[in-house]
Amino acid sequence: MNDDHLLDIIGNTPMVRLNFPTKARVYAKLEYLNPGGSVKDRTALYMIEEAERSGKLKPGGTIIEASSGNQGIAAAMIGAARGYKVIITVSEKISKEKKDTLKAYGAELVVCKPTMDLDDAESYHTKALEIHKSTPNSFMLNQYFNINNGKAHYYSTGPEVWNQTNGRVTHFIAATGSCGTIAGASKYLKERNPDIKIIGVDTATSYHATKGNPKPYKLEGLGIDFDAPLLAESIIDDFIYVTDDDAIAMLKTMARKHGYLIGVASGAVAYAVHEYVKNLPADAVVVTLFTDSGRAYLTKGFYD
């Protein structure tokens, strides 16, 4: 027996080899095996602990966050474990499963209209800022602008990828949304080996992909929808832009042919990786992340 508590088991997720048509070795870290069900457990815990250390979050306080679901779920889980009230603002487009999970953890849920701009007066981000300003003894994680988002992955995900591949990783391919994951993990990996190729996966119609002319898309947890301060484009070697149709089709392929029931952002990443690695040599070692489970999206009909 060990004495680990719930939050002690966040991170150190397993890495498995993917059977994709390539000479290269391709691996995915199964982030959906974190206790809150996603990669966002890492960032929420790190940001909350940093806020506690700095005094920005005090006992009996309120945690507030704007989220497409997973960051909010992680915050709600940690809030429940540590005795904080939690308020999460979300867009109407997130799945029913995510909304129900937030409520199950006891979080207060504020549903906002979908917008194309975080600064829109109706956006879930703007609403979270308003709630934070009007709530005494509250702390907003603010994942899109909090540098501790990236640091969480610099100190956990990056070292794990390096160690699990014995330093042989040659390519790291990750989704871009808040951009904390790719920024933090890639910074660590590039410091260990500047020749590692970093590939960002984005939606084909995001603000970033369209150079400021975004169009609506179905994917959740993916898409650079503003000038993201955490993006760190200087360490990203290339981007792959994935359409809704390709990502959603890949979800069914991964579940029915490979046995991975992954979330929609991971479907986009799996598609990008599947296409990218086809012509890589045998000495290439590619690592990606499956950030959450498809169980959070079943009512969306993506797997029908």
N, C-alpha and C positions, 0 to 999 in steps of 0.2 A: 504494500500500500504506500501511497505518497500523500503529502499534505497540501497538494495544489488546490487552490480555490478556483472558482469559475474563471476569473479574469487572468489567472496565471497561465492558462492554457491557450491564450490568444497567440497566434503565430506558430512558427515551426511546422507549417503545413507540409504534407507529403508531396513529393514530386513524382509524377508517373510518365512513362514514355508513351507517346502517341504513335499509332500505327498509320502514319501518313505516307503517301507514295514519294519517297525521297531517299537518297543515300545518307543524308544527314541524320543525326540523332535529335529528335524533337521531344521536348518535355513540357508538361504543364504542372504548375503548382495548384493544388486544389484548395483555393481560398474559401470555398463554400463549406469547408470542414472546420472553420473557426466557429466558436460557440454561438455567435450571433448570426452565422450563416453567410458571411461575406468578408471580403478583404477590408471593408471599412471598420471592422473591429479594431484593427491595428491603429488606424488614424484617430478614431474616437477616443480610444484609451490613452494614447500618447497626448493628445490635446487636452483631455480632461485632467490627466495627471500633471501636466505642465501648468495648467490653470490653478490646480490645487497648490502646487509648490510656490507659485508666484503670488498667491492670495487673491487671484481674480475670481476664484470659485471657492466659496466658504461653506461650511457645514449648514445644511438646511436650505441651500440655495437652489436656483432653478437653472437647468441646462436648456438652451434654446438652439435650434438649428433649422436651416433650410435644406431640404434633402429631396433627392429623387427616390428615396426609400431606404437604401442600405445604411447610409451614414446615420440617418435618424433612428433606424432599428438598433444599430450598435450603441448609439447614445442612450436610447431608452433602456436597453439591457443593462448598461453600466450604471445608469441612473437608478434603476431598480435595485441593483446589487449594493450601491453605495448610499442610498437614501436621499437622492435628489428628485425634485419634481422635474419633469421633462415636457417641453412643448416643442412640437415639430411642425413646421409648415411644409406642405407638399403641393405639387401640381395635380390637377384633376386627372392627368393622364397616367399616373402611377397605378400599378395593379391593385386589385381588390385584396390580394393576399398580403401585400405590403401594408396596406391600410389596416387590415385586421391584425397583423403582427404588432404594429405600433400600439394599437389599442390593448392588445393582450398583455403587453409589458407595462401598461398603465400610463402611457404617454397621452398627453392632450394633443389632438390632431387638428390642424387648421388647414383646410383644403382651399387652394387658390386657383384662379383661372390660369390656363397655360399661356405663356407669353414667349416672345422670341428674344427678349432682352432682360437680363437680370435687374437692370435699373428701372424697368417699367414699374409704374406705381402699383400695378396689380400683381407683380411677380411674387412668388413665394419667398424670394430672397429679401425683397423690400419689406414684405410683411413681417418676416422674422426680425429684421432690424428694428421695426416699429415696436414689436412686442418686447424686444430686449431693452429698448430705451425706456419703456413704461413699466418694466418689472424690476423692482428693487432686488438686490442681491442675486442678480442673474448673470450668466455667462453664455455668450454665443460662440459656438465652435467656429463658425464662419469658414467652412472648409475651402471655399474658393479663394480666400485671401490670407489664410493663416499659414505662415511658413512652417509651423509644426506639422502640418499635413505632410509635406515632403520629408521632413526630418524623421517622421515615424517610419518611413520606408527606407531612408538612408541607414537607420540604425537596426532595422529588422529584415525587411524583404531583400534588400541588396546583399547583405552578408549571407543570408540563407541561400540565395541563388548561387553565390560564389562557392560557398562551402559544399552545397549539395552536388555541385558539378566538379568538385575538386579543383576549382579555378579554371576549368576548361571551357566555360561558356564563351561562345563566339558571337551570339546574337541574342538580344533581349527584345521581345515584342510585347507591347502592352497597350491597353486601351487608354484613351485620353478623355477626360471629363473635367474634373477639378484639376487634374494633371499632377496631383501629389504623388501618385504611385510611380509614374514614369520618371518624374523629376528626381525624386529621392533615391529610388533604387538605381537609376541610371548613373547618378552622380557617384554613388559608391562604386559601381562596377567600372566606370571609366577611370576612377582613381586607381583601381587595381590593375586595369589593363585598358589603355586608351584605344586599342584596336577593336574592342568589342563594338559591334554595330547595334545601335539603338533605333528601333522602328516603332513609331506611334501609329495607333489605329484610331481613326476618326470616322464619323458618319459622313457620307458623301455630300450632305446638304447642310452641314453645320456652318456657323459663322466663320470659323477658321477655314474650312474646306472651300467655301464659296467666296472667300476674301471679302466678307462683310455683307453678303447678300443671301442670308440663310432662308431655307424653306422648311416647313414642318417635316418631322420624321417620327417613326414609331418607336425607335429604340430608346430604352431607359438606361441611365447610368453611363452613357457614352455621348460624346459630342462637345466640342469646344464652342460655346455659344457667346463668347465675349473675348476681349483681350486679356486672356488669363495670365495673371502675374506669376503663377507657379509653373508655367509651361516650360521654361528653360530650353527654348528651341536650339540654342547653341550646342547642346549635347545630344540632340536628336538627329540622326543621320538621314532619316527618310520618314515619310508618312504613307500609309495605305488608307484610302478612302473607300468605305464599304456601304453599299446601298441597303435599304431595308430588306428588299427581296432576297439578296444574297445572304444576309445575316440570318433571316428567318428560315430560309431553306436549309441553312447549315445546322440550325438547331435540331431539325428532324434527322439529318444525317448523323450528327453526333450521338443522338439518343438511340437511334435504331440500328446503326451500323458499328458504333464504337462503345455504346453503353454509358455515355456521359450525358446526364440530364442537366444542361447548363443554362444560365440566364442569357438574356438577349444580347448584352454587351459582349459576353463570352462567345456567343454565336458569331458576332462580327469579327472578334479576334481569331476564332478558330478558322473562319473563312480566309482571313488575311494570311494566317500562318500556313494553311493548306496550300494556298497559291504561291506564297513567297518561297517556300522551301523546296519546291519541285526540282530546281536545278542546282541546289547547293551541293558541295562536295561531301565526301564521307567523313572528313575531319571536322565538319561544322557541328556545333552543339547549340541548339536553339532552345530558349526557355520562354514560356509565356505563362500567363496567369488566367485561370478560370475563376472569375471574381465572385460569382454567386451561383445559386442553384436555379434550375428551371422550375422548381416547385413554387417559386415566388411569382410565376407568370402563367400558371396553367389556365386560368380563366380568360386569358387574352386570346386563346385559340391558336397560338403560334405553332403548336405541336400537332394540330389536327391533320 
